[in-house]
Amino acid sequence: VYAQEMSQSVRFAQFDISKGLPNSTVTNIIQDNQGFMWFGTRNGLSRYDGYIHKWYVNNENDSTSLSNNIINTIAKDKYGNLWVGTDDGICVYKISSQKFKRYLTGQRIRCDQILLTSTGELLLETSSGIQQYDETKDIIEVYGEDPSIELDITGIAEGARQMLWIGTDRGLIQIDMKTRKTLSNYPTAEFSNMHIQRMMCDADKRLWIH
């Protein structure tokens, strides 16, 4: 990991295992509302305060620790809490308690992407399909009709007019986020053999795919 210091000449500081990172493979970087930098790695989380790294790892004897040390994604919700997708479930780091709460653990459900929508909902791309967090029930459940359950999901993105795009190994799926109904499935001639690897919607809500 490299950090840039703003000055007349550009300088970078390097962080690696010798400088406090728990692992040399960094999968995600995010800054919380307190200004701390968080690094997701293949051996847990690291919180950096500008001076030292504090590690967060799985402890089998502590249910408020990470459920798994392989971190695939990190996202911040509307309250400033950090949601962490791992190779075994999802965890949320509560800023108020500074502890983790686990969801979908023990089922070997991998979470690769967490999307905070324009309406504040949390959607999760997992190895068991698209899931959503129900704040009222405090549970994670299947999202809508979940037409992608038989497909290999590779990404999710929110487009214009609250449309959810789902990238798969066989094209694209479009869902109306207001009704949770599938509007379009794109295994057309243009997309039928396209394995979507990456996708995102820009500021103008145009969908970019790779």
N, C-alpha and C positions, 0 to 999 in steps of 0.2 A: 504494500500500500504506500502511495506517495501523497504527501500533503504539501500544497503550495503556500508559501508565505508571500503576502503582497508587499512589494517594495519596488524600487526603480529597476532592480534586476530580479528576474524570476528565479526563485530558489525552491527546491523541493526537499522535504524531509522524508526519509524512508522508514516505514514500520515493517518489521518482520518478527519472527519468533524471538530473536535476540533482543528486540526492543519491546516485547510484551504481548505480541499477538499469540493467541492459542494455536494457530495453524497458519501455514503459509498460503493456503488457498482461501481467498476471500470471495464470497458469493454475493454479498450485498453490503451496501453502506447507506446509512440513514442518520439524520440528525433529529433528536427529539425536541420538544418544546422548551426544555431546560438548557439546550445548547450542547448536550452531550452527543458525541459521535458514537454510533453503534456499528460494529462490523460483524456480519455473519460469516462463519467459516465452516470448515468440515470438522471442527472440533469445538463447537459451541459458539457463544456470543462473547464479544468484548465491548465494554463501554469505556470510551476514552474521554477524560476530562481536560485534556490539554497537557497533562503531566504523566499520568499513569493509566494503564489498562486494568480494568476489573473484569474478571472472567465470570461467565455464567454457563454452567454445564449441568448435564444430567446427574442426579443423585438418586439412586434407586430407593433410598430410604427417606426421600423428601418429595412429597407429592406437589410441592410448590416450586420445584425446580423444573428445568427444561425436560420435556419428554424424550428428546433425542438430540444428539450433538451435531447431526448433519443439518445445517441450516440452508434452506433453499430460497427463502424469500422473507422479507420484512416489510411491513406497512404500518402506517400510523393512522389511527381512527380519529373521529371528530372530537374525542375527549383527550387526545394526546397519548393514549395507551398504544403500546407496540404489539402488533400481531406477528407471530413468527411461524412460518411454515417449515416443517421438518420432514424427515423421512419416516416419522412415526407420529402423525397427528399435527395438531395446531396448538400453539400456546399464545396466551395474551399476557403481556407484562403490564401489570397494573401500576401506574405511576404512584398512586396514593399509598399502596401497601408495599411496593417494591418487591412483589412476588409474582410468580407465574401461575396461571390457571390453565389446565390442560383440557383439550377437546379431541375426540376421535382417536384416543391413544389405545395402544394394545391391539389395534386392528391392522397395523402395517399400512395405513393410508398415508400416502405421500402427498404433501401440499407443495406445489411449485409456484403458485402465484396468488397474491391477495390483492383484490381490487376494491378501493373505496370509491363508490359511485357518487354522482353529483347530488344524490338525495341522502347521502350519508350511510347507505347500506354497505355491508361487507360481503363480497362474493369471493369464493375460493375455488381455484382450479386444483382439483385433486385427482389422484389415481382412481377414484370412485365416481368421477363426474364432477359437475358444477355443484357446489354447496353454498349455502347462505347462512349467515349468523342471524338468528332471531333474538333480538335484544330483550323482548318481553319475556320469552321463555328461557332465555340464556342457554340456548342449544344451537348446534349446527345441524342443518337438515338439507335434504335435496332441494335444489332450486328449480321451481317451475316444473315443466314437463320433463326436463333433463333429456333432450333427444340425443345427446352426445354420449350416453352411457356405454354404447357399443363401439365408440370411436376412441382413438388416442388423441386426447386434448393436448394442444400445444400452446394455447394462449387465449386470453380474454381481454376485450377492450370495450369501453363505452363510446358509442358513436353519437350522431345527432339524434334529437328527439327521443332520448332515453332508449336507444336501441343497443342491445348487447350483441357484440360479435364474438363468436367462438371459433378459434382456429383448430383444425384437426388434421389428421394424417390423410384425410380424403376431402379436403376443401373447407368451406366456411358454412357456419350456421348463424342465422340472425334471429334474435328473440326480442319481442316487445317487452321491455322491463316493467311497463305499467300493468299489463295483463298476464305476463309470464308465459305468453303463447309463442310458439315457433312461427315465424312469418315466412322465412325462406331457408331452403337448404341448397347449397351451391356445389353439388357434384356435377356441374354442367361441363360442357366440352372445354370451357376455359379453365375450370378448377378441378375436374374429376381426378386428374392424376397429380394434383399439386399437394405436396406435403408441406403444410404451413409450418415454418420454423419459428418465425418471429412476427409480431404484429403490434401496431400501436395506432392510436388516433391522435392527430395533431391538434393544435389550438383551433383550427377551423373544422374539426371533427371529420377530416378526411382520413380514411383508413389506409394505412400503409402495411403491406405484407411482404414477407420474404419466404 
